[in-house]
Amino acid sequence: MADNYLEYHREDYERKKAAWLKKKRHCPHRSIEKPEDEAL
């Protein structure tokens, strides 16, 4: 195995994670609005 095998995979993981987080931030959060009267 190459000496930088783990480093390469770590860098690849970090790149994919950063892309996923960037994509995730652009999606608006949809929160469930609770009615004021909780009996409903």
Secondary structure by P-SEA (a helix, b strand, c coil): cccaaaaaaaaaaaaaaaaaaaaaaabbbbbbbbcccccc
